[in-house]
């Protein structure tokens, strides 16, 4: 496997072999890669969902029913 320095030298060799009108295209691509690398997602910030469904009324019985439905087939394999 090539080292980083060897890869840089290989890129420069390839650049030297390109026609002059293609150098700008390569520069644009390198800028794209640099921007893509620099804009990595920042730390996760949770969003408060309180009040999303203000008219909805969910009872303890509703929650119990949903939990039973959710866990009813837990651990079973689909055939």
C-alpha positions in Angstrom: 0.0 0.0 0.0 1.3 3.4 -1.0 2.1 6.0 1.7 0.4 9.3 1.7 3.6 11.0 0.4 3.8 8.4 -2.5 0.2 9.1 -3.4 0.8 12.8 -3.5 3.7 12.4 -5.8 1.6 10.1 -8.0 -1.1 12.7 -8.2 1.4 15.4 -9.1 2.8 13.2 -11.9 -0.7 12.6 -13.2 -1.5 16.3 -13.1 1.7 17.1 -15.1 0.5 14.7 -17.8 -2.9 16.4 -18.1 -3.7 19.0 -20.8 -3.7 22.5 -19.4 -7.5 22.9 -20.0 -8.2 20.0 -17.6 -6.3 21.4 -14.6 -9.2 23.7 -13.7 -11.6 20.7 -13.7 -9.2 18.9 -11.3 -9.0 22.0 -9.1 -12.8 22.2 -8.9 -13.0 18.6 -7.9 -10.4 19.0 -5.2 -12.3 22.0 -3.9 -15.5 19.9 -3.8 -13.7 17.2 -1.8 -12.3 19.7 0.6 -15.7 21.3 1.2 -17.3 17.9 1.6 -14.7 16.9 4.2 -15.0 20.3 6.0 -18.8 20.1 6.3 -19.2 17.0 8.4 -22.3 16.9 10.5 -21.9 18.6 13.8 -22.9 17.2 17.1 -26.5 15.9 17.3 -28.9 18.5 18.7 -32.3 17.0 19.8 -35.5 18.8 18.7 -38.3 19.3 21.3 -41.5 17.8 20.0 -43.7 19.0 22.8 -47.0 20.3 21.6 -46.7 18.5 18.2 -50.2 16.9 18.7 -51.9 19.2 21.2 -55.4 17.7 20.6 -54.2 14.0 21.0 -55.2 12.3 24.2 -53.2 9.1 24.9 -54.3 7.1 27.9 -52.3 4.6 30.0 -54.5 1.9 28.5 -53.6 3.1 25.0 -49.9 2.8 25.8 -50.4 -0.7 27.4 -52.2 -1.9 24.3 -49.5 -0.6 21.9 -46.8 -2.1 24.1 -48.5 -5.5 24.0 -48.9 -5.3 20.3 -45.2 -4.3 19.8 -43.8 -7.1 22.0 -46.3 -9.8 21.0 -44.0 -11.4 18.4 -40.7 -10.3 19.8 -38.0 -13.0 19.3 -40.1 -14.9 16.8 -38.6 -15.5 13.4 -40.4 -14.6 10.2 -40.8 -17.6 7.9 
